[in-house]
Amino acid sequence: MAIAISIAIALAIKTEVISLGTATPVVVPIIATLTTMYPATASASGKDNHCFTNRGRIQAQGEKLEESIAWNTNEPITAEQGLTMLEALKSKLSKKDLKIREVPFMKAERFILNCKITNGCDAPVFWSNLVSGTAHERVDIEIRTGKAFE
């Protein structure tokens, strides 16, 4: 049954079936097979089969807190956009949470500006600054794919 399915898939996507011994057919290329069988894997954005190339987030975390601002864009976000996101994140926090993260937020701002000086930061970046004297309270910047803070 599995052999028949592999051959049918190969014919459907017009690729060759090769054997790796013991009569195990393999469809080449695998990616074409997956995108034929599961069209949702072919596209992250829906209709136009286009994937965003720059993704990341700025977040404030702690024992009782998890807030973040994310981006998912075709063009790298600028340092100015990153600083605006940082301010937007700050506005989501209580005065108490903001006060204890004052130093990590200043360091996050400096990190973004340093990225700008070096023409942006390339992924992967997982920058984190823990609040002094705590185990979990922190501010993080993640650049998952692409580039940020040009």
Rosetta constraint file for C-alpha pairs under 8 A:
AtomPair CA 1 CA 5 HARMONIC 6.34 0.50
AtomPair CA 2 CA 6 HARMONIC 6.16 0.50
AtomPair CA 3 CA 7 HARMONIC 6.18 0.50
AtomPair CA 3 CA 24 HARMONIC 7.52 0.50
AtomPair CA 3 CA 25 HARMONIC 6.52 0.50
AtomPair CA 4 CA 8 HARMONIC 6.08 0.50
AtomPair CA 5 CA 9 HARMONIC 6.10 0.50
AtomPair CA 6 CA 10 HARMONIC 6.14 0.50
AtomPair CA 6 CA 17 HARMONIC 7.91 0.50
AtomPair CA 6 CA 25 HARMONIC 6.93 0.50
AtomPair CA 6 CA 26 HARMONIC 7.13 0.50
AtomPair CA 6 CA 27 HARMONIC 6.47 0.50
AtomPair CA 7 CA 11 HARMONIC 6.18 0.50
AtomPair CA 7 CA 17 HARMONIC 6.75 0.50
AtomPair CA 7 CA 25 HARMONIC 7.82 0.50
AtomPair CA 7 CA 27 HARMONIC 7.70 0.50
AtomPair CA 8 CA 12 HARMONIC 6.08 0.50
AtomPair CA 9 CA 13 HARMONIC 6.27 0.50
AtomPair CA 9 CA 27 HARMONIC 7.67 0.50
AtomPair CA 9 CA 33 HARMONIC 6.85 0.50
AtomPair CA 10 CA 14 HARMONIC 5.74 0.50
AtomPair CA 10 CA 15 HARMONIC 5.13 0.50
AtomPair CA 10 CA 16 HARMONIC 6.19 0.50
AtomPair CA 10 CA 17 HARMONIC 6.34 0.50
AtomPair CA 10 CA 27 HARMONIC 5.89 0.50
AtomPair CA 10 CA 28 HARMONIC 7.74 0.50
AtomPair CA 10 CA 33 HARMONIC 7.69 0.50
AtomPair CA 11 CA 15 HARMONIC 6.49 0.50
AtomPair CA 11 CA 16 HARMONIC 7.81 0.50
AtomPair CA 13 CA 32 HARMONIC 7.31 0.50
AtomPair CA 13 CA 33 HARMONIC 7.31 0.50
AtomPair CA 13 CA 36 HARMONIC 7.41 0.50
AtomPair CA 15 CA 27 HARMONIC 7.09 0.50
AtomPair CA 15 CA 28 HARMONIC 6.21 0.50
AtomPair CA 15 CA 29 HARMONIC 7.35 0.50
AtomPair CA 16 CA 27 HARMONIC 6.54 0.50
AtomPair CA 16 CA 28 HARMONIC 6.29 0.50
AtomPair CA 17 CA 25 HARMONIC 6.02 0.50
AtomPair CA 17 CA 26 HARMONIC 5.75 0.50
AtomPair CA 17 CA 27 HARMONIC 5.09 0.50
AtomPair CA 17 CA 28 HARMONIC 6.69 0.50
AtomPair CA 18 CA 25 HARMONIC 5.63 0.50
AtomPair CA 18 CA 26 HARMONIC 5.53 0.50
AtomPair CA 18 CA 27 HARMONIC 6.76 0.50
AtomPair CA 18 CA 28 HARMONIC 7.61 0.50
AtomPair CA 19 CA 23 HARMONIC 6.23 0.50
AtomPair CA 19 CA 24 HARMONIC 5.58 0.50
AtomPair CA 19 CA 25 HARMONIC 4.68 0.50
AtomPair CA 19 CA 26 HARMONIC 6.14 0.50
AtomPair CA 20 CA 24 HARMONIC 5.91 0.50
AtomPair CA 20 CA 25 HARMONIC 6.76 0.50
AtomPair CA 20 CA 26 HARMONIC 7.27 0.50
AtomPair CA 27 CA 33 HARMONIC 7.24 0.50
AtomPair CA 28 CA 32 HARMONIC 7.73 0.50
AtomPair CA 28 CA 33 HARMONIC 7.74 0.50
AtomPair CA 29 CA 33 HARMONIC 6.64 0.50
AtomPair CA 30 CA 34 HARMONIC 6.27 0.50
AtomPair CA 31 CA 35 HARMONIC 6.15 0.50
AtomPair CA 32 CA 36 HARMONIC 6.05 0.50
AtomPair CA 33 CA 37 HARMONIC 6.09 0.50
AtomPair CA 34 CA 38 HARMONIC 5.63 0.50
AtomPair CA 34 CA 39 HARMONIC 7.65 0.50
AtomPair CA 34 CA 41 HARMONIC 7.33 0.50
AtomPair CA 35 CA 39 HARMONIC 4.98 0.50
AtomPair CA 35 CA 40 HARMONIC 7.46 0.50
AtomPair CA 35 CA 41 HARMONIC 5.94 0.50
AtomPair CA 35 CA 42 HARMONIC 5.16 0.50
AtomPair CA 38 CA 42 HARMONIC 7.44 0.50
AtomPair CA 39 CA 43 HARMONIC 7.32 0.50
AtomPair CA 40 CA 44 HARMONIC 7.45 0.50
AtomPair CA 40 CA 46 HARMONIC 7.86 0.50
AtomPair CA 42 CA 49 HARMONIC 6.63 0.50
AtomPair CA 43 CA 47 HARMONIC 7.83 0.50
AtomPair CA 43 CA 48 HARMONIC 7.73 0.50
AtomPair CA 43 CA 49 HARMONIC 4.61 0.50
AtomPair CA 43 CA 50 HARMONIC 6.02 0.50
AtomPair CA 43 CA 51 HARMONIC 6.32 0.50
AtomPair CA 44 CA 49 HARMONIC 7.12 0.50
AtomPair CA 44 CA 50 HARMONIC 6.69 0.50
AtomPair CA 44 CA 51 HARMONIC 5.31 0.50
AtomPair CA 44 CA 52 HARMONIC 7.64 0.50
AtomPair CA 45 CA 49 HARMONIC 6.50 0.50
AtomPair CA 45 CA 50 HARMONIC 5.86 0.50
AtomPair CA 45 CA 51 HARMONIC 6.02 0.50
AtomPair CA 45 CA 52 HARMONIC 7.67 0.50
AtomPair CA 46 CA 50 HARMONIC 7.53 0.50
AtomPair CA 52 CA 72 HARMONIC 6.15 0.50
AtomPair CA 52 CA 73 HARMONIC 5.39 0.50
AtomPair CA 52 CA 74 HARMONIC 5.00 0.50
AtomPair CA 53 CA 72 HARMONIC 7.53 0.50
AtomPair CA 53 CA 73 HARMONIC 6.47 0.50
AtomPair CA 53 CA 74 HARMONIC 5.39 0.50
AtomPair CA 53 CA 75 HARMONIC 7.42 0.50
AtomPair CA 53 CA 145 HARMONIC 6.27 0.50
AtomPair CA 53 CA 146 HARMONIC 5.43 0.50
AtomPair CA 54 CA 71 HARMONIC 7.53 0.50
AtomPair CA 54 CA 72 HARMONIC 5.70 0.50
AtomPair CA 54 CA 73 HARMONIC 5.23 0.50
AtomPair CA 54 CA 74 HARMONIC 6.02 0.50
AtomPair CA 54 CA 75 HARMONIC 6.66 0.50
AtomPair CA 54 CA 76 HARMONIC 5.80 0.50
AtomPair CA 54 CA 77 HARMONIC 7.92 0.50
AtomPair CA 54 CA 143 HARMONIC 7.84 0.50
AtomPair CA 54 CA 144 HARMONIC 7.47 0.50
AtomPair CA 54 CA 145 HARMONIC 5.10 0.50
AtomPair CA 54 CA 146 HARMONIC 4.31 0.50
AtomPair CA 54 CA 147 HARMONIC 5.90 0.50
AtomPair CA 54 CA 148 HARMONIC 7.27 0.50
AtomPair CA 55 CA 70 HARMONIC 7.48 0.50
AtomPair CA 55 CA 71 HARMONIC 5.43 0.50
AtomPair CA 55 CA 72 HARMONIC 4.44 0.50
AtomPair CA 55 CA 73 HARMONIC 6.50 0.50
AtomPair CA 55 CA 143 HARMONIC 6.19 0.50
AtomPair CA 55 CA 144 HARMONIC 5.43 0.50
AtomPair CA 55 CA 145 HARMONIC 5.17 0.50
AtomPair CA 55 CA 146 HARMONIC 6.69 0.50
AtomPair CA 56 CA 70 HARMONIC 5.69 0.50
AtomPair CA 56 CA 71 HARMONIC 5.51 0.50
AtomPair CA 56 CA 72 HARMONIC 6.84 0.50
AtomPair CA 56 CA 141 HARMONIC 7.61 0.50
AtomPair CA 56 CA 142 HARMONIC 5.17 0.50
AtomPair CA 56 CA 143 HARMONIC 4.32 0.50
AtomPair CA 56 CA 144 HARMONIC 5.02 0.50
AtomPair CA 56 CA 145 HARMONIC 6.97 0.50
AtomPair CA 57 CA 68 HARMONIC 6.53 0.50
AtomPair CA 57 CA 69 HARMONIC 5.51 0.50
AtomPair CA 57 CA 70 HARMONIC 3.98 0.50
AtomPair CA 57 CA 71 HARMONIC 6.07 0.50
AtomPair CA 57 CA 141 HARMONIC 5.96 0.50
AtomPair CA 57 CA 142 HARMONIC 5.30 0.50
AtomPair CA 57 CA 143 HARMONIC 6.71 0.50
AtomPair CA 58 CA 68 HARMONIC 5.56 0.50
AtomPair CA 58 CA 69 HARMONIC 5.40 0.50
AtomPair CA 58 CA 70 HARMONIC 6.38 0.50
AtomPair CA 58 CA 85 HARMONIC 7.45 0.50
AtomPair CA 58 CA 86 HARMONIC 6.84 0.50
AtomPair CA 58 CA 89 HARMONIC 7.61 0.50
AtomPair CA 58 CA 139 HARMONIC 7.50 0.50
AtomPair CA 58 CA 140 HARMONIC 5.73 0.50
AtomPair CA 58 CA 141 HARMONIC 4.52 0.50
AtomPair CA 58 CA 142 HARMONIC 6.38 0.50
AtomPair CA 59 CA 66 HARMONIC 7.19 0.50
AtomPair CA 59 CA 67 HARMONIC 5.61 0.50
AtomPair CA 59 CA 68 HARMONIC 4.01 0.50
AtomPair CA 59 CA 69 HARMONIC 6.37 0.50
AtomPair CA 59 CA 89 HARMONIC 7.20 0.50
AtomPair CA 59 CA 139 HARMONIC 5.70 0.50
AtomPair CA 59 CA 140 HARMONIC 5.14 0.50
AtomPair CA 59 CA 141 HARMONIC 6.45 0.50
AtomPair CA 60 CA 65 HARMONIC 7.15 0.50
AtomPair CA 60 CA 66 HARMONIC 5.89 0.50
AtomPair CA 60 CA 67 HARMONIC 5.38 0.50
AtomPair CA 60 CA 68 HARMONIC 6.27 0.50
AtomPair CA 60 CA 89 HARMONIC 7.64 0.50
AtomPair CA 60 CA 137 HARMONIC 7.64 0.50
AtomPair CA 60 CA 138 HARMONIC 5.85 0.50
AtomPair CA 60 CA 139 HARMONIC 4.48 0.50
AtomPair CA 60 CA 140 HARMONIC 6.33 0.50
AtomPair CA 61 CA 65 HARMONIC 5.16 0.50
AtomPair CA 61 CA 66 HARMONIC 4.52 0.50
AtomPair CA 61 CA 67 HARMONIC 6.53 0.50
AtomPair CA 61 CA 136 HARMONIC 7.10 0.50
AtomPair CA 61 CA 137 HARMONIC 5.65 0.50
AtomPair CA 61 CA 138 HARMONIC 5.38 0.50
AtomPair CA 61 CA 139 HARMONIC 6.30 0.50
AtomPair CA 61 CA 140 HARMONIC 7.77 0.50
AtomPair CA 62 CA 66 HARMONIC 6.47 0.50
AtomPair CA 62 CA 136 HARMONIC 4.84 0.50
AtomPair CA 62 CA 137 HARMONIC 4.01 0.50
AtomPair CA 62 CA 138 HARMONIC 6.30 0.50
AtomPair CA 63 CA 136 HARMONIC 6.01 0.50
AtomPair CA 63 CA 137 HARMONIC 6.79 0.50
AtomPair CA 67 CA 89 HARMONIC 7.15 0.50
AtomPair CA 67 CA 92 HARMONIC 7.34 0.50
AtomPair CA 67 CA 93 HARMONIC 7.80 0.50
AtomPair CA 68 CA 89 HARMONIC 6.34 0.50
AtomPair CA 69 CA 85 HARMONIC 6.40 0.50
AtomPair CA 69 CA 86 HARMONIC 7.84 0.50
AtomPair CA 69 CA 88 HARMONIC 7.56 0.50
AtomPair CA 69 CA 89 HARMONIC 6.18 0.50
AtomPair CA 73 CA 77 HARMONIC 7.53 0.50
AtomPair CA 76 CA 146 HARMONIC 7.08 0.50
AtomPair CA 76 CA 147 HARMONIC 5.33 0.50
AtomPair CA 76 CA 148 HARMONIC 4.96 0.50
AtomPair CA 76 CA 149 HARMONIC 7.03 0.50
AtomPair CA 76 CA 150 HARMONIC 7.04 0.50
AtomPair CA 77 CA 81 HARMONIC 6.02 0.50
AtomPair CA 77 CA 82 HARMONIC 6.77 0.50
AtomPair CA 77 CA 147 HARMONIC 7.63 0.50
AtomPair CA 77 CA 148 HARMONIC 5.11 0.50
AtomPair CA 77 CA 149 HARMONIC 5.54 0.50
AtomPair CA 77 CA 150 HARMONIC 6.79 0.50
AtomPair CA 78 CA 82 HARMONIC 6.27 0.50
AtomPair CA 78 CA 116 HARMONIC 7.78 0.50
AtomPair CA 78 CA 148 HARMONIC 6.38 0.50
AtomPair CA 78 CA 149 HARMONIC 4.32 0.50
AtomPair CA 78 CA 150 HARMONIC 4.73 0.50
AtomPair CA 79 CA 83 HARMONIC 6.15 0.50
AtomPair CA 79 CA 112 HARMONIC 5.99 0.50
AtomPair CA 79 CA 113 HARMONIC 6.43 0.50
AtomPair CA 79 CA 115 HARMONIC 7.57 0.50
AtomPair CA 79 CA 116 HARMONIC 5.85 0.50
AtomPair CA 79 CA 120 HARMONIC 7.91 0.50
AtomPair CA 79 CA 148 HARMONIC 7.38 0.50
AtomPair CA 79 CA 149 HARMONIC 3.87 0.50
AtomPair CA 79 CA 150 HARMONIC 5.58 0.50
AtomPair CA 80 CA 84 HARMONIC 6.22 0.50
AtomPair CA 80 CA 149 HARMONIC 7.45 0.50
AtomPair CA 81 CA 85 HARMONIC 6.18 0.50
AtomPair CA 81 CA 149 HARMONIC 7.60 0.50
AtomPair CA 82 CA 86 HARMONIC 6.17 0.50
AtomPair CA 82 CA 112 HARMONIC 6.91 0.50
AtomPair CA 82 CA 149 HARMONIC 6.26 0.50
AtomPair CA 83 CA 87 HARMONIC 6.30 0.50
AtomPair CA 83 CA 109 HARMONIC 6.61 0.50
AtomPair CA 83 CA 112 HARMONIC 7.26 0.50
AtomPair CA 84 CA 88 HARMONIC 6.19 0.50
AtomPair CA 85 CA 89 HARMONIC 6.14 0.50
AtomPair CA 86 CA 90 HARMONIC 6.29 0.50
AtomPair CA 86 CA 105 HARMONIC 7.87 0.50
AtomPair CA 86 CA 109 HARMONIC 7.62 0.50
AtomPair CA 87 CA 91 HARMONIC 6.29 0.50
AtomPair CA 88 CA 92 HARMONIC 6.68 0.50
AtomPair CA 89 CA 93 HARMONIC 7.00 0.50
AtomPair CA 90 CA 98 HARMONIC 6.53 0.50
AtomPair CA 93 CA 97 HARMONIC 5.89 0.50
AtomPair CA 93 CA 98 HARMONIC 5.82 0.50
AtomPair CA 94 CA 98 HARMONIC 6.06 0.50
AtomPair CA 95 CA 99 HARMONIC 5.97 0.50
AtomPair CA 96 CA 100 HARMONIC 6.43 0.50
AtomPair CA 97 CA 101 HARMONIC 6.39 0.50
AtomPair CA 98 CA 102 HARMONIC 6.13 0.50
AtomPair CA 100 CA 131 HARMONIC 7.02 0.50
AtomPair CA 101 CA 105 HARMONIC 6.03 0.50
AtomPair CA 101 CA 131 HARMONIC 6.22 0.50
AtomPair CA 101 CA 137 HARMONIC 7.56 0.50
AtomPair CA 101 CA 138 HARMONIC 6.78 0.50
AtomPair CA 101 CA 139 HARMONIC 7.22 0.50
AtomPair CA 102 CA 106 HARMONIC 6.38 0.50
AtomPair CA 103 CA 107 HARMONIC 6.23 0.50
AtomPair CA 103 CA 131 HARMONIC 7.49 0.50
AtomPair CA 104 CA 108 HARMONIC 6.04 0.50
AtomPair CA 104 CA 129 HARMONIC 5.50 0.50
AtomPair CA 104 CA 130 HARMONIC 6.88 0.50
AtomPair CA 104 CA 131 HARMONIC 6.51 0.50
AtomPair CA 104 CA 138 HARMONIC 6.84 0.50
AtomPair CA 104 CA 139 HARMONIC 5.89 0.50
AtomPair CA 105 CA 109 HARMONIC 6.23 0.50
AtomPair CA 105 CA 139 HARMONIC 6.66 0.50
AtomPair CA 106 CA 110 HARMONIC 6.32 0.50
AtomPair CA 107 CA 111 HARMONIC 6.09 0.50
AtomPair CA 107 CA 129 HARMONIC 7.63 0.50
AtomPair CA 108 CA 112 HARMONIC 6.29 0.50
AtomPair CA 108 CA 129 HARMONIC 7.85 0.50
AtomPair CA 108 CA 139 HARMONIC 7.40 0.50
AtomPair CA 108 CA 140 HARMONIC 7.78 0.50
AtomPair CA 108 CA 141 HARMONIC 7.47 0.50
AtomPair CA 109 CA 113 HARMONIC 6.30 0.50
AtomPair CA 110 CA 114 HARMONIC 6.04 0.50
AtomPair CA 111 CA 115 HARMONIC 6.26 0.50
AtomPair CA 112 CA 116 HARMONIC 6.46 0.50
AtomPair CA 112 CA 149 HARMONIC 6.09 0.50
AtomPair CA 113 CA 117 HARMONIC 6.45 0.50
AtomPair CA 113 CA 149 HARMONIC 7.62 0.50
AtomPair CA 114 CA 118 HARMONIC 6.55 0.50
AtomPair CA 115 CA 119 HARMONIC 6.33 0.50
AtomPair CA 115 CA 120 HARMONIC 4.62 0.50
AtomPair CA 115 CA 121 HARMONIC 5.35 0.50
AtomPair CA 115 CA 148 HARMONIC 7.89 0.50
AtomPair CA 115 CA 149 HARMONIC 5.85 0.50
AtomPair CA 115 CA 150 HARMONIC 6.74 0.50
AtomPair CA 116 CA 120 HARMONIC 4.98 0.50
AtomPair CA 116 CA 121 HARMONIC 7.78 0.50
AtomPair CA 116 CA 149 HARMONIC 5.49 0.50
AtomPair CA 116 CA 150 HARMONIC 4.76 0.50
AtomPair CA 117 CA 150 HARMONIC 7.91 0.50
AtomPair CA 118 CA 150 HARMONIC 7.89 0.50
AtomPair CA 119 CA 149 HARMONIC 7.67 0.50
AtomPair CA 119 CA 150 HARMONIC 4.99 0.50
AtomPair CA 120 CA 147 HARMONIC 6.42 0.50
AtomPair CA 120 CA 148 HARMONIC 5.45 0.50
AtomPair CA 120 CA 149 HARMONIC 4.82 0.50
AtomPair CA 120 CA 150 HARMONIC 3.94 0.50
AtomPair CA 121 CA 125 HARMONIC 7.68 0.50
AtomPair CA 121 CA 147 HARMONIC 5.55 0.50
AtomPair CA 121 CA 148 HARMONIC 5.51 0.50
AtomPair CA 121 CA 149 HARMONIC 6.51 0.50
AtomPair CA 121 CA 150 HARMONIC 7.36 0.50
AtomPair CA 122 CA 143 HARMONIC 7.36 0.50
AtomPair CA 122 CA 145 HARMONIC 7.68 0.50
AtomPair CA 122 CA 146 HARMONIC 5.98 0.50
AtomPair CA 122 CA 147 HARMONIC 4.41 0.50
AtomPair CA 122 CA 148 HARMONIC 6.71 0.50
AtomPair CA 123 CA 143 HARMONIC 5.19 0.50
AtomPair CA 123 CA 144 HARMONIC 5.55 0.50
AtomPair CA 123 CA 145 HARMONIC 5.04 0.50
AtomPair CA 123 CA 146 HARMONIC 5.44 0.50
AtomPair CA 123 CA 147 HARMONIC 5.86 0.50
AtomPair CA 124 CA 142 HARMONIC 7.52 0.50
AtomPair CA 124 CA 143 HARMONIC 5.55 0.50
AtomPair CA 124 CA 144 HARMONIC 5.24 0.50
AtomPair CA 124 CA 145 HARMONIC 6.29 0.50
AtomPair CA 124 CA 146 HARMONIC 7.94 0.50
AtomPair CA 125 CA 141 HARMONIC 7.48 0.50
AtomPair CA 125 CA 142 HARMONIC 5.43 0.50
AtomPair CA 125 CA 143 HARMONIC 4.89 0.50
AtomPair CA 125 CA 144 HARMONIC 6.68 0.50
AtomPair CA 126 CA 140 HARMONIC 7.19 0.50
AtomPair CA 126 CA 141 HARMONIC 6.01 0.50
AtomPair CA 126 CA 142 HARMONIC 4.63 0.50
AtomPair CA 126 CA 143 HARMONIC 6.63 0.50
AtomPair CA 127 CA 140 HARMONIC 5.59 0.50
AtomPair CA 127 CA 141 HARMONIC 5.07 0.50
AtomPair CA 127 CA 142 HARMONIC 6.27 0.50
AtomPair CA 128 CA 138 HARMONIC 6.86 0.50
AtomPair CA 128 CA 139 HARMONIC 5.83 0.50
AtomPair CA 128 CA 140 HARMONIC 4.29 0.50
AtomPair CA 128 CA 141 HARMONIC 6.37 0.50
AtomPair CA 129 CA 138 HARMONIC 5.48 0.50
AtomPair CA 129 CA 139 HARMONIC 5.47 0.50
AtomPair CA 129 CA 140 HARMONIC 6.43 0.50
AtomPair CA 130 CA 134 HARMONIC 7.26 0.50
AtomPair CA 130 CA 135 HARMONIC 7.59 0.50
AtomPair CA 130 CA 136 HARMONIC 6.99 0.50
AtomPair CA 130 CA 137 HARMONIC 5.95 0.50
AtomPair CA 130 CA 138 HARMONIC 4.26 0.50
AtomPair CA 130 CA 139 HARMONIC 6.71 0.50
AtomPair CA 131 CA 135 HARMONIC 7.91 0.50
AtomPair CA 131 CA 136 HARMONIC 7.78 0.50
AtomPair CA 131 CA 137 HARMONIC 5.53 0.50
AtomPair CA 131 CA 138 HARMONIC 5.41 0.50
AtomPair CA 143 CA 147 HARMONIC 7.02 0.50
AtomPair CA 143 CA 148 HARMONIC 6.91 0.50
